[in-house]
């Protein structure tokens, strides 16, 4: 299936048949299936050979076929980029002109037909011709080329009257347009000198010795030299002295000469005649001074006067003798100042300790000014014309050198004080335990403040004190601890006594069975006292006693001793003889009596 549409061109800046071959509205384009999705339509571009800017024209797509729909974009812009470059150059490589021409015309031409303007600049360069003297310079003057017709400009040529050779300067062409080519940017301008100098050519008719020839643009002039008058061609001498037109000094004489005059200073004056100064007779040079060497010279007009100055006597011309003012007493020195004679004068000099010009001398207070040489440990005492130095208290020396006195060497302090020496002084400090000003020190009774332990005794001493623990206590006196003599074994109790400790001491108690003070314990004879039963016998022992019931009694011997029944016939302890009779006695005893028929003591019976 074929599709049909129309493609027409429209002018814009590009013109049909000049820049391109147009496509008309009846130009039908057929698109066949074999064309695919696109089809190229050639448009012919015409090369016009003009230098111009970029141009464009439009192509519009349309269709009258109802089955074909033309969508956007249906308008295309075609841009034609100009490839025609322009070549610009000077119309001539060299331009010739003369000094009196006033200007020279220079032309620039383009090599191609221009559809757009070309802007170039021209500037003059330096060669042998000098800007502002031989021509007016140009700097980047713009020229606009609109066609192939040359564009011309003028450079002003300046006229001088100097006879000189030909001079040249250059003209330079430039542009900022990259499409404009300038193969040869420089053209040369030659200025031909057309001046004639009659003065140097010696073709003038001025007076040969009394006039000056001056060249002008078209001719020359003759001027008489100073001292002559005339038209330059004929010049006669001027008597400046007679006419009083000279410039001689008032103290000079004018002498006329041919073409001029001379000035001669009058006698007594020196100079060039135009400036005349009085001759200075009082020349101070040794071989030229006209007066005595110690005199003064006064120059006068044409002469001089000599006289002796103050301090000298004489005529000034031949002699001037010194006056000794110090010997004559004509000086004005102060009474304390020394007068020293000098040649023609004298000097007044204040002595050491004074200041002034010698005619007045004032005492210098060295102490106030700080110019004294006293030791820093001395007092400065100003005196008339001088000063003296006195060492401060505590120092010894001559005042200019002061050494510290060690007062401690003389033992000025109390025996119970320490002497501390210092610069210019000393200090007495009571020793520890003493109070006072150091010169008198009194013992401090520290015991009054109870410094010791409650179980110690405070003993005051000179400058100190001592804390001694009481007997029965140990420690440093400030802290005392009870001694347990019983434990320590330092008690003196008897071996038969008990040691009982108490604060600060102990006591001894004799053991039961002993009597004494504990330190001495003796055996207690309890038997000396009625301690046993009445039917008992007391037997004393060391530290005790024993009570034994008497024979015929039994018991503890102390509380009870009961009578014993000895005559018990069944007892194995039958006390009597078996042949005796036993009779118990009332108080712990018994009797044995031999039975009848037997004899004996009852204990033995026969």
PLY file of the C-alpha trace (Angstrom):
ply
format ascii 1.0
element vertex 606
property float x
property float y
property float z
element edge 605
property int vertex1
property int vertex2
end_header
0.00 0.00 0.00
1.35 3.39 -0.98
1.09 6.51 1.14
0.97 9.96 -0.45
1.90 13.33 1.09
3.20 16.73 0.05
6.57 18.44 1.02
6.93 22.19 0.35
9.83 24.60 1.11
9.42 28.05 2.69
11.93 30.95 2.56
13.44 32.32 5.75
16.89 33.96 5.66
17.79 31.60 2.80
16.24 32.56 -0.53
14.85 30.02 -2.97
16.74 29.71 -6.27
19.64 31.71 -4.75
20.53 29.53 -1.84
18.54 26.38 -2.53
16.20 24.78 -5.14
12.62 25.11 -3.86
10.04 22.37 -3.40
6.53 23.47 -4.33
3.23 22.58 -2.63
2.16 20.31 -5.47
5.28 18.19 -4.95
3.82 14.76 -4.04
5.88 12.18 -2.24
4.89 8.53 -2.39
6.04 6.11 0.26
5.98 2.46 -0.76
6.24 -0.56 1.52
9.75 -1.10 0.29
10.78 2.34 1.78
10.33 1.02 5.28
9.59 3.47 8.08
11.47 6.44 6.53
12.26 7.98 3.18
14.98 10.48 2.23
14.03 13.48 0.12
17.03 15.34 -1.44
17.01 19.20 -1.44
19.55 20.94 -3.67
21.76 23.64 -1.99
23.13 26.38 -4.26
26.68 27.72 -3.72
26.33 31.49 -4.20
30.03 32.33 -3.60
29.09 35.15 -1.18
30.65 35.93 2.22
27.61 35.79 4.48
26.23 34.53 7.79
24.45 31.28 8.45
21.04 31.02 6.54
18.03 28.76 6.90
14.76 27.75 5.22
11.82 25.53 6.28
10.23 22.33 4.91
6.55 21.74 5.64
4.91 18.25 5.40
1.16 17.89 4.61
-1.32 15.42 3.08
-4.78 15.64 1.43
-5.26 11.88 1.76
-7.85 11.25 4.50
-6.17 7.92 5.24
-2.89 9.68 6.10
-2.46 11.54 9.33
0.47 14.02 9.57
1.63 14.46 13.16
4.06 16.94 14.70
6.69 17.87 14.02
5.55 18.55 10.50
7.85 21.56 10.06
11.65 21.20 9.71
14.35 23.96 9.71
17.29 23.55 7.35
20.43 25.61 8.21
23.04 26.46 5.56
26.47 27.17 6.99
28.50 29.55 4.75
31.90 28.14 3.82
33.08 31.13 1.76
36.00 32.86 3.65
36.99 36.43 2.78
40.56 37.60 2.15
41.28 41.24 3.07
44.49 43.06 2.15
45.97 46.52 1.49
45.45 47.68 -2.03
49.20 48.49 -2.28
52.25 47.11 -0.50
53.99 50.54 -0.47
52.51 54.05 -0.41
54.60 57.11 -1.37
53.96 60.66 -0.16
55.83 63.91 0.52
56.18 65.99 3.68
54.07 68.81 2.30
51.28 66.49 1.09
49.35 66.86 4.35
48.18 63.22 4.33
48.47 59.90 2.60
45.46 57.79 1.53
45.63 54.04 2.18
42.97 51.58 0.92
41.83 48.12 2.06
39.96 45.72 -0.26
38.05 42.39 0.13
38.61 39.53 -2.32
35.00 38.17 -2.31
31.50 39.56 -2.72
30.18 40.38 0.75
26.71 39.69 1.90
27.74 40.56 5.48
29.95 43.48 6.55
33.56 42.85 7.59
35.11 44.99 10.38
38.90 45.41 10.46
41.25 47.73 12.42
44.31 49.63 11.25
47.19 50.95 13.39
50.44 52.70 12.53
53.82 51.28 13.54
57.21 52.89 14.18
60.09 52.87 11.74
62.39 55.79 10.86
59.50 58.26 10.87
58.60 59.47 14.37
54.93 59.60 15.50
53.61 63.13 16.30
56.73 64.61 14.63
56.48 63.15 11.14
52.88 61.75 11.17
49.84 61.46 13.41
49.65 57.88 14.66
46.53 55.67 14.41
45.55 53.11 17.03
42.93 50.46 16.14
40.93 52.67 13.80
37.92 50.65 12.57
37.09 50.16 8.89
33.88 48.49 7.63
33.97 46.67 4.29
30.50 46.17 2.68
31.53 45.02 -0.75
34.54 44.43 -2.97
34.88 48.21 -3.39
38.07 49.40 -1.56
37.62 51.30 1.71
40.22 54.07 2.18
41.47 56.12 5.18
43.98 58.97 5.59
47.10 59.27 7.76
48.10 62.88 8.48
51.67 63.76 7.42
53.40 66.49 9.45
55.65 69.07 7.79
59.04 69.96 9.29
61.79 72.18 7.99
64.59 69.73 8.56
66.56 68.60 5.59
66.59 64.89 5.99
66.38 61.68 4.01
63.25 59.70 3.25
61.45 58.29 6.30
59.09 55.32 6.64
56.42 53.98 8.95
54.16 50.92 8.71
50.39 50.42 8.76
49.12 47.18 10.30
45.79 45.49 9.43
43.92 43.26 11.97
40.48 41.67 12.58
38.74 39.58 15.19
36.60 37.71 12.63
37.96 34.14 12.34
36.53 33.77 8.81
38.52 36.72 7.50
42.03 35.95 6.25
44.74 38.65 6.08
47.77 37.10 4.35
49.85 40.31 4.38
49.00 42.46 7.38
51.55 45.28 6.86
51.92 48.02 4.28
54.82 50.52 4.18
54.47 54.32 3.87
57.48 56.25 2.53
57.67 60.02 3.28
59.84 61.83 0.74
61.65 64.88 2.25
61.19 67.93 -0.06
62.90 70.56 2.17
65.72 72.84 0.82
68.09 74.49 3.39
69.61 77.59 1.83
71.63 78.16 5.00
73.52 74.89 4.76
73.64 75.02 0.99
75.26 78.49 1.30
72.86 79.89 -1.28
71.70 82.69 1.13
72.90 86.33 1.01
73.20 87.03 4.77
76.25 88.99 6.10
78.99 86.40 6.21
80.33 87.26 9.69
77.83 89.52 11.45
74.50 87.72 10.74
72.86 84.34 11.29
70.96 82.48 8.53
67.79 80.65 9.71
66.05 78.20 7.36
62.24 78.47 7.01
59.68 76.22 5.37
59.85 77.96 2.01
62.90 80.25 2.37
65.34 81.64 4.97
65.87 84.71 7.18
68.97 86.79 8.05
69.40 88.16 11.60
72.27 90.36 12.75
74.28 88.94 15.60
74.05 90.58 19.06
76.15 93.77 19.02
75.18 94.59 15.45
72.21 96.29 13.88
70.79 96.03 10.31
68.65 93.77 8.09
71.02 90.83 8.36
72.46 91.38 5.03
74.16 94.62 6.14
75.10 94.77 9.88
76.92 97.66 11.68
78.48 97.68 15.16
76.39 98.91 18.14
78.25 100.94 20.83
76.56 99.48 23.90
78.73 101.56 26.19
77.55 104.84 24.65
73.96 103.74 24.40
74.15 102.42 27.97
72.62 99.12 26.85
75.46 97.14 28.34
75.12 94.93 31.39
78.31 95.93 33.17
78.34 96.16 36.97
78.04 99.58 38.54
81.60 99.19 39.83
82.91 98.25 36.38
83.95 100.15 33.23
82.34 99.39 29.84
84.80 99.06 26.90
83.22 98.86 23.43
84.49 96.24 20.94
83.46 95.39 17.36
80.13 93.61 17.66
80.24 93.58 21.42
81.72 95.16 24.56
83.80 94.25 27.57
83.24 94.98 31.24
86.30 95.59 33.45
85.92 95.80 37.24
87.24 99.01 38.75
90.32 99.03 40.97
89.59 97.47 44.38
87.03 95.12 42.86
87.28 91.74 41.26
84.97 89.81 38.94
83.99 89.39 35.31
82.83 92.98 34.98
79.18 92.07 35.03
79.55 90.95 38.63
82.13 92.88 40.59
82.83 92.23 44.27
85.00 94.16 46.61
88.43 92.57 46.91
88.55 90.96 50.38
91.80 92.21 51.81
91.27 90.37 55.08
92.15 87.00 53.60
92.58 84.61 56.55
95.26 82.59 54.77
98.55 82.83 56.76
100.55 84.30 53.88
97.79 86.68 52.79
96.43 88.04 56.09
97.44 91.72 56.23
97.08 92.20 60.02
98.88 90.70 63.01
97.92 87.08 63.40
96.06 87.76 66.69
94.27 90.91 65.46
90.94 91.41 63.72
90.64 92.69 60.17
87.78 94.81 58.83
87.51 95.04 55.07
86.48 98.38 53.63
85.91 99.55 50.06
89.37 99.27 48.61
91.13 99.00 51.97
91.03 97.37 55.46
91.41 98.16 59.20
93.33 96.08 61.79
92.74 96.17 65.56
93.49 93.93 68.53
90.46 92.13 69.92
89.48 92.03 73.58
92.13 90.17 75.54
94.98 91.61 73.51
96.76 95.00 73.43
98.69 96.48 70.44
98.29 98.39 67.17
96.73 95.40 65.39
98.98 95.76 62.38
102.33 94.78 63.88
101.65 93.26 67.28
98.86 92.11 69.59
100.01 90.90 73.01
97.85 88.67 75.22
96.33 90.23 78.39
96.53 87.92 81.45
93.18 88.68 83.08
93.85 86.13 85.84
96.98 88.03 87.03
95.48 91.47 86.53
92.28 90.48 88.35
90.15 91.69 85.49
88.39 88.35 85.11
84.83 87.75 86.32
85.28 84.22 87.69
83.38 83.18 90.81
85.34 83.29 94.07
85.50 79.48 94.26
86.32 79.07 90.56
89.80 78.69 89.07
90.87 81.29 86.50
92.93 79.92 83.64
94.47 82.37 81.19
94.11 81.61 77.49
95.33 83.43 74.42
93.22 86.55 74.22
90.85 85.43 76.95
90.49 83.32 80.09
88.50 80.34 81.33
86.59 80.15 84.60
86.28 76.60 85.86
84.15 75.58 88.85
85.94 73.15 91.16
84.78 69.63 91.82
81.62 69.77 93.91
80.25 72.82 92.09
78.52 73.35 88.78
78.11 76.44 86.64
79.83 78.39 83.89
82.69 79.45 86.16
81.40 82.96 86.61
78.72 81.46 88.80
79.38 78.27 90.76
76.64 76.54 92.72
77.28 73.77 95.18
76.43 70.34 93.79
74.30 68.33 96.22
75.78 64.96 95.33
73.50 63.31 97.89
70.33 64.52 96.15
71.65 63.94 92.63
72.83 60.45 93.51
76.32 61.12 92.20
77.97 60.41 95.53
80.19 57.38 96.06
78.78 56.45 99.45
78.24 52.81 100.30
74.63 51.69 100.04
74.77 51.12 103.81
75.97 54.65 104.50
74.39 58.10 104.86
75.45 60.86 102.45
75.92 64.27 104.11
76.27 67.17 101.68
78.93 69.79 102.43
79.87 72.95 100.58
81.64 71.79 97.48
81.74 68.19 98.55
80.06 65.57 100.75
80.98 63.00 103.35
79.78 59.47 103.96
78.91 57.98 107.35
78.26 54.28 107.76
74.82 53.47 109.10
74.35 52.12 112.61
75.45 48.53 112.62
78.15 49.06 109.98
81.76 50.13 110.17
84.05 51.65 107.57
84.96 54.95 105.93
81.47 55.53 104.51
82.45 54.65 100.97
83.02 51.06 102.03
80.86 49.87 104.93
81.00 46.40 106.42
78.42 44.85 108.66
79.30 44.80 112.40
78.67 41.40 113.98
77.24 42.61 117.27
76.80 39.01 118.39
80.57 38.77 118.95
80.18 41.04 122.02
77.43 38.82 123.53
74.87 41.60 123.89
72.00 39.22 124.58
70.84 37.51 127.77
72.70 34.33 128.72
69.49 32.45 127.95
69.03 34.04 124.50
70.36 33.43 120.97
71.97 36.33 119.07
71.15 36.48 115.33
73.29 38.91 113.33
71.80 40.73 110.27
72.96 43.47 107.89
73.40 46.55 110.03
71.70 45.10 113.09
71.17 42.04 115.24
68.37 40.33 117.11
68.23 38.69 120.52
65.77 35.82 120.72
65.09 34.19 124.07
65.80 30.49 124.05
62.99 28.05 124.23
61.59 27.95 127.75
62.41 31.59 128.37
60.45 34.75 127.75
61.53 38.37 127.36
63.00 40.84 124.86
66.17 38.84 124.33
68.25 41.20 126.38
66.45 39.99 129.52
65.04 36.45 129.49
63.02 34.92 132.36
62.43 31.24 132.80
58.96 30.09 131.85
57.48 27.78 134.60
55.83 25.31 132.27
54.60 23.30 135.28
51.98 25.99 135.93
50.12 24.81 132.84
50.08 21.14 134.07
51.71 19.73 130.97
52.49 16.33 132.56
50.43 13.19 133.05
48.17 13.10 136.15
50.41 10.34 137.53
53.60 12.27 136.96
55.51 14.98 138.75
56.46 18.21 136.85
59.94 19.51 137.68
60.67 23.02 136.32
64.22 23.89 135.24
65.91 26.85 133.55
64.43 27.11 130.12
62.71 23.79 130.31
60.84 21.33 132.50
60.72 17.60 133.12
57.81 15.25 133.61
58.72 12.29 135.80
56.25 9.47 136.24
55.41 8.81 139.87
56.74 5.69 141.55
54.72 2.78 140.38
54.25 4.22 136.90
56.37 4.12 133.74
56.34 6.41 130.67
57.76 9.69 129.29
56.06 11.79 131.94
53.47 13.08 129.52
51.93 9.60 129.43
52.36 7.34 132.50
51.19 3.72 132.74
50.74 1.85 136.04
53.51 -0.69 136.80
52.14 -4.10 137.89
54.95 -4.91 140.30
53.33 -8.20 141.15
53.49 -9.38 137.54
56.86 -7.79 136.83
58.33 -9.40 139.96
59.59 -6.08 141.23
57.61 -6.31 144.48
59.28 -7.01 147.82
56.64 -9.23 149.28
57.71 -12.17 151.48
57.66 -15.57 149.97
54.93 -16.41 152.41
52.90 -13.40 151.37
50.50 -12.48 148.52
51.26 -9.43 146.22
48.23 -7.28 145.41
48.69 -4.59 142.66
47.03 -1.16 142.91
47.44 2.07 140.89
50.96 3.25 141.36
51.86 0.72 143.99
51.18 -2.72 145.53
50.65 -4.28 148.97
51.79 -7.50 150.53
49.57 -9.73 152.68
51.02 -12.58 154.66
49.53 -15.95 153.88
47.27 -17.60 156.46
49.45 -19.13 159.12
51.90 -16.32 158.97
51.94 -12.93 160.58
53.75 -9.77 159.59
53.54 -6.75 157.24
53.72 -8.89 154.13
57.27 -7.90 153.48
58.27 -9.89 156.51
56.08 -12.89 157.42
56.75 -15.16 160.41
55.11 -18.37 161.25
52.02 -17.83 163.39
52.13 -20.14 166.51
48.47 -20.81 166.67
49.06 -23.14 169.61
49.88 -20.11 171.73
46.25 -19.29 171.41
43.48 -21.71 172.47
42.59 -22.97 169.12
42.24 -26.80 169.84
39.69 -28.71 171.84
40.36 -28.93 175.50
41.01 -32.63 175.24
43.35 -32.14 172.36
46.99 -31.28 171.97
48.04 -28.39 169.62
51.10 -28.99 167.45
52.44 -25.94 165.62
53.59 -26.29 161.93
55.11 -23.82 159.44
52.26 -21.63 158.37
49.65 -23.79 160.16
48.92 -26.02 163.18
47.46 -29.44 164.03
45.03 -30.39 166.80
45.23 -34.04 167.90
42.72 -35.35 170.41
44.49 -36.63 173.49
44.80 -40.29 174.15
41.46 -41.61 175.20
39.69 -39.16 173.02
38.80 -39.04 169.41
37.57 -36.27 167.11
38.90 -33.44 164.84
40.82 -32.01 167.76
39.43 -28.55 167.16
35.73 -28.74 167.64
35.29 -32.08 169.25
37.32 -34.67 171.19
35.03 -37.33 172.60
36.03 -39.73 175.27
36.97 -43.08 173.84
35.61 -46.32 175.56
38.85 -48.23 175.85
37.64 -51.20 177.84
35.58 -52.98 175.22
36.02 -56.66 175.79
35.40 -57.48 172.13
37.88 -54.98 170.79
41.03 -56.21 169.32
42.56 -53.16 170.81
42.10 -54.34 174.39
44.42 -52.00 176.15
45.15 -54.07 179.18
46.78 -57.41 179.71
44.55 -60.23 178.98
44.79 -61.17 182.66
43.86 -57.78 183.77
40.67 -55.90 184.25
40.04 -52.66 182.41
38.19 -49.82 184.05
37.32 -46.66 181.96
38.14 -43.38 183.61
35.82 -40.40 183.26
38.31 -38.16 181.40
39.71 -40.08 178.52
41.62 -42.71 180.35
41.42 -46.18 181.84
43.13 -48.25 184.40
44.31 -51.82 184.17
44.45 -53.96 187.25
45.76 -57.48 187.27
43.18 -59.90 188.20
43.33 -61.69 191.43
45.98 -64.08 191.54
48.12 -62.06 189.21
50.50 -59.40 189.85
51.64 -56.59 187.77
50.72 -53.10 186.46
47.72 -54.40 184.67
49.42 -54.13 181.36
51.57 -56.98 182.30
50.21 -59.53 184.68
51.97 -62.55 185.82
0 1
1 2
2 3
3 4
4 5
5 6
6 7
7 8
8 9
9 10
10 11
11 12
12 13
13 14
14 15
15 16
16 17
17 18
18 19
19 20
20 21
21 22
22 23
23 24
24 25
25 26
26 27
27 28
28 29
29 30
30 31
31 32
32 33
33 34
34 35
35 36
36 37
37 38
38 39
39 40
40 41
41 42
42 43
43 44
44 45
45 46
46 47
47 48
48 49
49 50
50 51
51 52
52 53
53 54
54 55
55 56
56 57
57 58
58 59
59 60
60 61
61 62
62 63
63 64
64 65
65 66
66 67
67 68
68 69
69 70
70 71
71 72
72 73
73 74
74 75
75 76
76 77
77 78
78 79
79 80
80 81
81 82
82 83
83 84
84 85
85 86
86 87
87 88
88 89
89 90
90 91
91 92
92 93
93 94
94 95
95 96
96 97
97 98
98 99
99 100
100 101
101 102
102 103
103 104
104 105
105 106
106 107
107 108
108 109
109 110
110 111
111 112
112 113
113 114
114 115
115 116
116 117
117 118
118 119
119 120
120 121
121 122
122 123
123 124
124 125
125 126
126 127
127 128
128 129
129 130
130 131
131 132
132 133
133 134
134 135
135 136
136 137
137 138
138 139
139 140
140 141
141 142
142 143
143 144
144 145
145 146
146 147
147 148
148 149
149 150
150 151
151 152
152 153
153 154
154 155
155 156
156 157
157 158
158 159
159 160
160 161
161 162
162 163
163 164
164 165
165 166
166 167
167 168
168 169
169 170
170 171
171 172
172 173
173 174
174 175
175 176
176 177
177 178
178 179
179 180
180 181
181 182
182 183
183 184
184 185
185 186
186 187
187 188
188 189
189 190
190 191
191 192
192 193
193 194
194 195
195 196
196 197
197 198
198 199
199 200
200 201
201 202
202 203
203 204
204 205
205 206
206 207
207 208
208 209
209 210
210 211
211 212
212 213
213 214
214 215
215 216
216 217
217 218
218 219
219 220
220 221
221 222
222 223
223 224
224 225
225 226
226 227
227 228
228 229
229 230
230 231
231 232
232 233
233 234
234 235
235 236
236 237
237 238
238 239
239 240
240 241
241 242
242 243
243 244
244 245
245 246
246 247
247 248
248 249
249 250
250 251
251 252
252 253
253 254
254 255
255 256
256 257
257 258
258 259
259 260
260 261
261 262
262 263
263 264
264 265
265 266
266 267
267 268
268 269
269 270
270 271
271 272
272 273
273 274
274 275
275 276
276 277
277 278
278 279
279 280
280 281
281 282
282 283
283 284
284 285
285 286
286 287
287 288
288 289
289 290
290 291
291 292
292 293
293 294
294 295
295 296
296 297
297 298
298 299
299 300
300 301
301 302
302 303
303 304
304 305
305 306
306 307
307 308
308 309
309 310
310 311
311 312
312 313
313 314
314 315
315 316
316 317
317 318
318 319
319 320
320 321
321 322
322 323
323 324
324 325
325 326
326 327
327 328
328 329
329 330
330 331
331 332
332 333
333 334
334 335
335 336
336 337
337 338
338 339
339 340
340 341
341 342
342 343
343 344
344 345
345 346
346 347
347 348
348 349
349 350
350 351
351 352
352 353
353 354
354 355
355 356
356 357
357 358
358 359
359 360
360 361
361 362
362 363
363 364
364 365
365 366
366 367
367 368
368 369
369 370
370 371
371 372
372 373
373 374
374 375
375 376
376 377
377 378
378 379
379 380
380 381
381 382
382 383
383 384
384 385
385 386
386 387
387 388
388 389
389 390
390 391
391 392
392 393
393 394
394 395
395 396
396 397
397 398
398 399
399 400
400 401
401 402
402 403
403 404
404 405
405 406
406 407
407 408
408 409
409 410
410 411
411 412
412 413
413 414
414 415
415 416
416 417
417 418
418 419
419 420
420 421
421 422
422 423
423 424
424 425
425 426
426 427
427 428
428 429
429 430
430 431
431 432
432 433
433 434
434 435
435 436
436 437
437 438
438 439
439 440
440 441
441 442
442 443
443 444
444 445
445 446
446 447
447 448
448 449
449 450
450 451
451 452
452 453
453 454
454 455
455 456
456 457
457 458
458 459
459 460
460 461
461 462
462 463
463 464
464 465
465 466
466 467
467 468
468 469
469 470
470 471
471 472
472 473
473 474
474 475
475 476
476 477
477 478
478 479
479 480
480 481
481 482
482 483
483 484
484 485
485 486
486 487
487 488
488 489
489 490
490 491
491 492
492 493
493 494
494 495
495 496
496 497
497 498
498 499
499 500
500 501
501 502
502 503
503 504
504 505
505 506
506 507
507 508
508 509
509 510
510 511
511 512
512 513
513 514
514 515
515 516
516 517
517 518
518 519
519 520
520 521
521 522
522 523
523 524
524 525
525 526
526 527
527 528
528 529
529 530
530 531
531 532
532 533
533 534
534 535
535 536
536 537
537 538
538 539
539 540
540 541
541 542
542 543
543 544
544 545
545 546
546 547
547 548
548 549
549 550
550 551
551 552
552 553
553 554
554 555
555 556
556 557
557 558
558 559
559 560
560 561
561 562
562 563
563 564
564 565
565 566
566 567
567 568
568 569
569 570
570 571
571 572
572 573
573 574
574 575
575 576
576 577
577 578
578 579
579 580
580 581
581 582
582 583
583 584
584 585
585 586
586 587
587 588
588 589
589 590
590 591
591 592
592 593
593 594
594 595
595 596
596 597
597 598
598 599
599 600
600 601
601 602
602 603
603 604
604 605
